[in-house]
Amino acid sequence: MKKVKIIIPIIIILLMGALVGLCLYLVSPVSKSDKKVVFEVKRFENGYGMKSLISDLKKDNLIKNETFTYYYVRLNKFDVEAGTYILYENMGLREIFEKISDSKNVKEETMTITFKEGRNMKGVISTITENTKITEDEILNKLKDQEYIKSLIKDYWFLTDEILDPNIYYPLEGYLAPDTYEFKKDATIEDIFKKMLDQESDILDTYKASIDKSELSLHKIMTLASIVELEGNNENNRKQIMGVFMNRLNNGMSLGSDVTTYYAIGVDMSERDLYQSEIDAVNAYNTRSPQAGGMIPVGPICNPSRESIDAAVNYNPNDYFFFVADKRNNIYFSRTNEEHQQIINQLIQEGLWYTY
């Protein structure tokens, strides 16, 4: 009997220890991973209740045991709030239910919008109107709002009075960083532009020291970067193209870039070839004009990628003055007009010259 009296308490202690250990295990995170889970707490109605919620948590690998979780929630009297939350697999049971019981933690409804590299303002406007309820007129009116634009110049170091030039089609052209963004569902055009400008600021901050040392203003660098974006297709040839542009500018030659002429007349390159009258037209953007010697367009013609900005800042010095691309997007560089014409003739013979 004495042995039994000694054994029973030991067994009880062991059982209690095992129970405590099991409880500690069941309230602990299911994983050490910080994997994010977007979890929706639905309203408790039409048969959906706490047991349904707990079942959903188990399906999303956020809890270890449904039955234990149910009684744990009842014991702690958690009162969950409907909404969408960001949870993680390394969150414990208490942390999960404390979070979904506070409406302040509800994730706001958002939308994801991708702005592609090399798109101009028309493309940006189209992307915004396709993904939001914001109209084209609202965007255009905002871009024409001088007070708004001046407030941005005050807020962002890289925006200068140069963007107020009346010859510029869109003052923010070239400064809206291409990327994939997440916005609130009810985001305004100011919200969208702010996030894109903030991203541009992060990019340009890394080049600020080099830009300050450059012989060109930041606005001119961004303008050339936008041309390089459309003329090149990889890091190396973009740096070479920028080198060509610098050679031509330093020698009083025109850039001779078709993409600037297309932008000047508001026509997409894929639509048609240029007319001679358009090539010869004197315009603040057109660099094909006979009067465009040493001229940099009045502003950017698209929103360049980080790679093109880097190419414009850290270009490859070379002794080329011409370049041309074939149908396969290969780019050929030459030092003289004679070499340039020879390359074109060769491409025509090989069927690699663009025809319209």
C-alpha positions in Angstrom: 0.0 0.0 0.0 2.9 2.3 0.8 4.3 1.7 -2.7 0.9 2.4 -4.3 0.6 5.7 -2.3 4.0 6.7 -3.6 3.5 5.6 -7.2 0.0 7.3 -7.7 1.3 10.8 -7.0 4.2 10.2 -9.3 1.9 9.0 -12.0 -0.3 12.1 -11.5 2.7 14.4 -11.7 3.9 12.7 -14.8 0.4 12.9 -16.4 0.1 16.5 -15.5 3.6 17.2 -16.8 2.7 15.4 -20.0 -0.5 17.4 -20.3 1.3 20.7 -19.8 3.9 19.6 -22.3 1.2 18.7 -24.8 -0.6 22.0 -24.2 2.6 24.0 -24.7 3.2 22.0 -27.9 -0.3 22.7 -29.3 -0.1 26.4 -28.6 3.3 26.8 -30.2 3.8 27.7 -33.9 3.4 25.0 -36.5 6.7 26.0 -38.1 9.7 28.2 -37.8 9.1 29.5 -41.3 8.0 33.1 -41.7 5.8 32.1 -44.7 3.1 34.7 -45.1 -0.6 33.6 -45.2 -3.4 35.9 -46.3 -6.2 34.7 -44.1 -9.9 35.7 -44.3 -12.0 35.7 -41.1 -15.6 35.3 -42.5 -18.6 36.7 -40.7 -20.3 34.2 -38.4 -23.5 33.6 -40.3 -25.3 31.0 -42.4 -23.7 28.0 -40.5 -20.2 29.5 -40.5 -18.9 29.7 -37.0 -15.8 29.2 -34.8 -15.4 25.6 -35.7 -15.5 26.5 -39.4 -12.9 29.3 -38.8 -10.6 26.9 -36.9 -10.9 24.3 -39.7 -9.8 27.0 -42.2 -6.8 27.8 -40.0 -5.8 24.1 -40.0 -6.2 24.0 -43.8 -3.8 26.9 -44.1 -1.3 25.2 -41.7 -1.6 27.8 -39.0 -2.6 25.6 -36.1 -1.8 22.0 -35.0 -5.0 20.7 -33.6 -8.6 21.8 -34.2 -10.2 20.3 -31.1 -7.6 21.8 -28.8 -7.8 25.1 -30.5 -11.6 25.2 -30.1 -11.5 24.7 -26.3 -8.5 27.1 -26.1 -10.5 29.9 -27.8 -13.6 29.2 -25.6 -11.4 29.2 -22.4 -9.7 32.5 -23.4 -13.0 34.1 -24.7 -11.5 35.5 -27.9 -13.9 37.5 -29.9 -12.7 37.5 -33.5 -13.4 40.3 -36.1 -14.3 39.6 -39.7 -11.8 40.8 -42.2 -8.6 39.8 -44.1 -5.4 39.4 -42.1 -1.7 38.8 -42.7 -0.6 35.8 -40.6 2.6 33.8 -40.5 3.3 30.1 -39.9 5.7 31.0 -37.1 2.9 32.6 -35.1 1.7 30.9 -31.9 -1.9 30.2 -31.1 -2.4 33.2 -28.8 -0.6 35.5 -31.2 -2.9 34.4 -34.0 -6.1 34.9 -32.1 -5.0 38.2 -30.5 -4.4 39.5 -34.0 -7.7 38.3 -35.6 -9.6 39.7 -32.6 -8.5 43.2 -33.2 -10.0 45.0 -36.2 -7.0 47.4 -36.4 -5.1 44.5 -37.9 -7.5 43.9 -40.8 -5.6 44.1 -44.1 -7.1 46.8 -46.3 -8.3 45.7 -49.7 -5.6 46.3 -52.2 -4.9 45.9 -55.9 -1.7 45.1 -57.7 -0.7 47.1 -60.8 2.3 46.5 -63.0 3.8 49.4 -64.9 6.1 48.1 -67.6 9.6 49.5 -68.4 9.8 51.7 -71.4 6.1 52.7 -71.4 5.4 56.4 -71.9 2.8 58.5 -70.1 0.1 57.4 -72.5 0.9 53.8 -71.4 0.9 54.8 -67.8 -2.5 56.5 -68.1 -3.9 53.4 -69.9 -2.6 51.1 -67.2 -4.2 53.2 -64.5 -7.6 53.5 -66.1 -7.7 49.8 -66.9 -7.1 48.9 -63.2 -8.9 51.6 -61.3 -12.0 53.8 -61.5 -9.7 56.8 -62.2 -10.5 58.4 -65.6 -8.1 59.6 -68.2 -9.4 63.2 -67.8 -8.7 63.1 -64.0 -5.1 62.1 -64.7 -4.6 64.6 -67.4 -6.1 67.4 -65.3 -3.8 66.4 -62.4 -0.8 66.6 -64.7 -1.8 70.0 -65.8 -2.2 71.2 -62.2 0.8 73.6 -61.8 0.4 73.9 -58.0 0.4 70.1 -57.7 3.5 69.7 -59.9 5.3 72.5 -58.0 4.5 70.7 -54.7 6.2 67.6 -56.1 9.2 69.6 -57.2 9.5 70.8 -53.6 9.1 67.2 -52.2 11.5 65.3 -54.5 15.1 66.4 -55.0 15.3 64.9 -58.5 12.3 66.9 -59.9 13.4 70.4 -61.0 11.8 73.4 -62.7 12.9 71.9 -66.0 9.8 69.7 -66.0 7.7 72.9 -66.1 8.9 73.7 -69.6 5.7 74.4 -71.7 7.1 72.3 -74.5 7.0 69.2 -72.3 4.0 67.0 -73.0 3.7 65.5 -69.6 5.8 66.9 -66.6 6.2 63.6 -64.8 7.2 61.7 -68.0 10.4 59.7 -67.2 10.1 60.0 -63.4 7.5 57.3 -62.6 9.5 54.2 -61.8 8.3 51.1 -63.7 7.5 48.3 -61.2 4.8 46.2 -59.7 3.0 48.0 -57.0 0.3 47.3 -54.4 -2.2 50.1 -53.9 -5.4 50.5 -51.8 -8.5 49.8 -53.7 -9.6 53.4 -53.3 -6.2 54.9 -54.2 -6.2 58.3 -55.8 -4.0 59.4 -58.6 -1.9 61.3 -56.1 -1.5 58.1 -54.1 -0.3 56.2 -57.2 2.1 58.9 -58.4 3.5 59.3 -54.9 4.3 55.6 -54.6 6.0 55.6 -58.1 7.9 58.8 -57.3 9.1 57.3 -54.0 10.4 54.3 -55.8 12.1 56.5 -58.3 13.7 58.4 -55.4 15.1 55.1 -54.0 16.6 54.3 -57.4 18.1 57.7 -58.1 19.5 58.1 -54.6 22.0 55.3 -55.5 23.3 57.4 -58.4 23.2 60.9 -56.7 27.0 61.2 -56.2 27.7 60.3 -59.9 24.9 62.6 -61.1 26.3 65.5 -59.2 29.7 65.0 -60.9 28.2 64.7 -64.3 28.5 67.3 -67.0 24.8 66.8 -67.7 21.8 67.8 -65.5 19.8 65.0 -64.0 16.9 65.9 -66.2 19.1 65.5 -69.3 20.4 62.2 -68.0 16.9 60.9 -67.5 16.0 62.2 -71.0 18.9 60.3 -72.5 18.1 57.2 -70.3 14.6 57.1 -71.8 16.0 57.1 -75.3 18.5 54.5 -74.5 15.7 52.4 -73.0 13.9 52.3 -76.3 17.0 52.0 -78.5 18.8 49.2 -76.6 17.8 45.8 -75.3 20.4 44.8 -72.8 22.9 46.4 -70.3 25.9 46.3 -72.6 24.4 47.7 -75.8 22.6 50.4 -73.8 25.9 51.6 -72.3 27.4 51.5 -75.8 24.5 53.5 -77.2 24.9 56.1 -74.5 28.5 56.4 -75.5 27.5 57.0 -79.1 25.1 59.7 -78.0 27.8 61.5 -76.0 30.1 61.4 -78.9 27.5 62.9 -81.2 26.5 65.6 -78.7 30.2 66.5 -78.1 30.7 66.9 -81.8 27.5 69.0 -82.4 25.8 66.2 -84.3 22.1 65.3 -83.9 21.2 62.1 -81.9 19.3 61.0 -85.0 17.0 58.8 -82.9 13.7 57.7 -84.5 12.1 57.0 -81.1 12.2 60.7 -80.3 10.5 61.6 -83.6 7.7 59.0 -82.9 7.2 60.5 -79.5 7.1 64.0 -80.9 4.3 63.2 -83.3 2.5 60.9 -80.8 2.6 57.8 -82.9 3.6 54.3 -81.7 6.6 52.8 -83.5 4.6 49.7 -84.3 1.9 51.7 -86.2 3.8 52.8 -89.2 7.0 54.3 -90.7 7.8 58.0 -90.4 7.1 60.5 -93.1 9.9 62.7 -94.3 8.0 65.7 -93.2 7.9 64.3 -89.7 11.6 63.6 -89.7 12.4 67.1 -90.8 10.0 68.8 -88.5 11.4 71.2 -85.9 10.2 70.0 -82.5 11.4 70.1 -78.9 11.6 66.3 -79.0 12.6 65.4 -82.5 16.3 64.6 -82.9 16.1 63.7 -86.6 15.5 67.2 -87.7 18.4 68.9 -89.7 18.3 71.6 -87.0 18.7 69.1 -84.1 22.6 69.3 -84.0 23.8 68.9 -80.4 20.2 68.8 -79.2 18.9 66.8 -76.3 15.1 66.5 -76.2 13.2 68.8 -73.9 12.3 65.9 -71.6 12.1 62.1 -71.3 10.1 60.1 -73.8 9.3 57.1 -71.6 9.8 55.9 -68.1 13.2 54.2 -68.2 14.3 51.1 -66.3 17.0 51.1 -63.6 19.3 49.4 -66.2 18.9 52.3 -68.6 19.4 54.9 -65.9 22.6 53.1 -65.0 23.6 53.0 -68.6 23.1 56.8 -68.9 25.2 57.4 -65.8 27.9 54.8 -66.2 28.1 54.6 -70.0 30.9 53.0 -72.0 33.1 55.6 -73.6 33.8 54.6 -77.2 34.7 56.0 -80.6 31.4 55.0 -82.4 29.1 57.6 -83.9 26.5 55.3 -85.5 24.4 52.2 -84.6 21.6 50.2 -86.2 19.5 47.2 -85.2 18.4 44.3 -87.3 15.2 42.2 -87.2 16.7 40.0 -84.6 17.4 42.9 -82.2 21.2 42.7 -82.8 22.8 46.1 -82.7 25.8 47.0 -84.9 28.1 50.0 -84.1 30.2 51.9 -86.6 32.7 54.8 -86.5 31.9 56.4 -89.9 28.8 57.0 -92.0 30.4 54.8 -94.8 30.7 51.9 -92.4 27.2 52.5 -91.2 25.8 52.4 -94.7 27.7 49.2 -95.5 26.1 47.5 -92.5 22.7 48.6 -93.6 23.3 47.3 -97.1 24.5 44.0 -95.7 21.4 43.7 -93.5 19.1 44.4 -96.6 20.8 41.7 -98.6 20.4 39.2 -95.7 16.7 40.1 -95.3 17.4 41.4 -91.8 16.5 45.1 -92.5 13.3 46.5 -91.2 10.6 47.1 -93.8 7.2 48.6 -93.2 
